[in-house]
Amino acid sequence: MGLKLNKWKIEDYLRTEEDIAEYWAACLIEGGDDPAFLTKALGEIARTRGMSQLARDTGISREGLYKALSGEGNPEFATVLKVINALGLKLRAS
C-alpha cells in the first residue's frame, strides 16, 4: 500500500487575522529584498481572503491581481501598496 499525501496549501493554515498577520510578518523577514517572494506571499494571502473582493477594494481586475501577485509578475509599487492596504496589512520599518 502506497503512502497518500495531500498537496500542502497555505490557504488551509491562514484561518484568522492573527494567522495572516504572523505569516505576513514572517514573509517580510524571510523575503528580505526579494520582490517576487513578497508579492507571491501577498497573492497567497489575497486568495485566502478572496480575490474578487480584493479586486473591488483595489480597483484592479482579478486577472490583473493574479498576474501581479503570482511571484512572476512585476507589479508597480503603487499596486503592491494598494493590495497591502486593502488586505489590512502594514509594512514596518526597523
VEXKOLLUM-492129 format. One record per residue: residue in three letters; x, y negated, z of N, C-alpha, C, O, CB in turn. Coordinates in steps of 0.2 Angstrom, whole numbers, plus 5000, padded with zeros to 4 digits. Glycine has a CB too. Layout:
# residues N
ALAXYZXYZXYZXYZXYZ...
END
This chain:
# residues 94
MET500450065000500050005000500449945000500949935004499550005006GLY500349894996500749834995500549785000499949785003500649804988LEU500949735001500849685005500449625002500649604996501549655008LYS499949605005499449555002499649485005499649475011498749575002LEU499849435000500049375003499549325000499349324994500749355001ASN499349275003498949215001499349154999499849145003498449195006LYS499249124994499549064992499549014998498948995000499349034986TRP500048985000500048935005499848865002500148844997500748925009LYS499348835005499148765003499148715009498848735014498448775000ILE499448665008499548615014498848585016498748575022499948555012GLU498348585011497648565012497348605018496848585021497248565006ASP497548665019497248715024497548695031497248715036497448785023TYR498048645031498348635038498248555040498348535045499048645038LEU497948515035497848445036497148435038496748415034498048405030ARG496948455044496248455046495948395049495348375049496048515050THR496448365053496248305057496648245055497148245051496348315064GLU496448185057496848125055497548125059497948105056496448065058GLU497548155064498148165068498648215064499248195063498048195075ASP498348265061498748315057499048275051499648285049498348375054ILE498648235048498848195042499348145044499848135040498248155039ALA499248105049499748055051500448095053500948065051499548025058GLU500448145056501048185058501448205052502048205051500948235063TYR501048235047501348255041501648205037502148205034500748295036TRP501248145036501548085033502148065036502648045033501048025033ALA502148055043502748035046503348085045503948065044502648035054ALA503248145045503748195044504048195036504648195035503548265045CYS503548175032503748165025504148105024504648105020503148165020LEU504048055027504447995027505148005029505647985026504147935031ILE505248045034505848065037506248115032506848095030505848095044GLU505848165030506148215026506348195019506848205016505748275026GLY505848155016505948125009506448075008506648065003505248105007GLY506648045014507147985013506947945007506447905007507848025012ASP507447935003507347894997507147924991507247904985508047854996ASP506847984991506648024985505848004984505448034987506648094987PRO505747964979505047944977504647994975504047994977505147884972ALA504948044972504448104969504248144975503648164975504848144965PHE504648154980504448184986503848154990503348184992505048194991LEU503948084991503448044994502848044990502248044993503747974996THR502848034984502248024980501848094980501248094980502348004973LYS502248144980501948214980501548224987501048254987502448274979ALA501948204992501548204999500948164999500448195002502048185004LEU500948104996500348064996499848104992499248104994500447994993GLY500048134986499548174982499248234986498648244986499848204976GLU499648264990499348324995498848295000498348325001499948354998ILE499048235003498548205007497948185004497348195006498848145011ALA498048154998497448124994496948184992496348174993497648094988ARG497248244990496748304989496448324995495848344994497248354986THR496748325000496448345007495848295008495248315010496848345013ARG495848235007495348185008494848175003494248165004495648115009GLY495048194997494548194991494748134986494748074988493848174994MET494948164980495248114975494748074973494848014971495548164970SER494048094972493548054969493447984974493447934971492948084969GLN493447994980493347944985493947894985493847834985493247964992LEU494547924984495147884984495147844977495347784977495747924984ALA494947874972494847834965494447774966494547724964494547884960ARG493847784970493347724971493747674975493647614974492747754974ASP494047694980494347654985494947614982495047554984494647684991THR495247644978495847604975495747574968496147524966496447654974GLY495147594965495047564958495447594953495547574947495147494958ILE495747654954496247694950495847754948495547784952496947704953SER495847774941495447834939495747894943496347894945495547844932ARG495347944944495548014946496148044942496648064945494948064947GLU496048034936496648064932497248024933497848054933496448064924GLY497247964933497747914935498147934941498747934942497647844934LEU497647944946497947964953498248034953498848044956497347964958TYR497948084950498348144949498948144946499448174948497848194945LYS499048104940499648094937500148054941500748084942499548054930ALA499948004944500447964948500648004954501247994957500047894950LEU500248044957500448074964500648144963500648184968499848074968SER500848164957501048234956501748254958501948304959500948244948GLY502148194959502848214960503248204954503848204954502948274964GLU502848204948503248204942503048134939503348114934503048264937GLY502548104941502448034938502847984941503347994945501648014940ASN502847924938503247864940502747804942502847764938503747854935PRO502447814947501947754949502247694951502847694953501447774954GLU501947634949502247574952502147574959501747604962501847514948PHE502547534962502547524970501847494972501547514977503047474972ALA501547454968500847424970500347484970499947484974500647374964THR500447534965499947594965500047634972499547654975500047634959VAL500647644974500847684980500547644986500247674990501647694980LEU500647584986500347544992499647544992499347554997500647474991LYS499247544986498547544986498347614989497847614993498247534979VAL498647664987498547734989498647744997498247765001498947784986ILE499247714999499347715006498847685010498647705015500047685008ASN498647625008498147585012497447615012497147615017498147515009ALA497247645006496647675005496547735010496047755012496447694998LEU497147775011497147835015497247815022497147855027497747875013GLY497347755024497347735031498047745034498147755040496847765035LEU498547755029499247775032499647705032499447655030499547825027LYS500247715035500647655036501347675034501547735034500647625043LEU501747625031502447635030502747595036502647545038502747605024ARG503247625040503547605046504347595044504647635041503447645052ALA504547535047505247525046505547535053505247525058505447445044SER506247555053506547565059507347545058507747555062506547635062
END
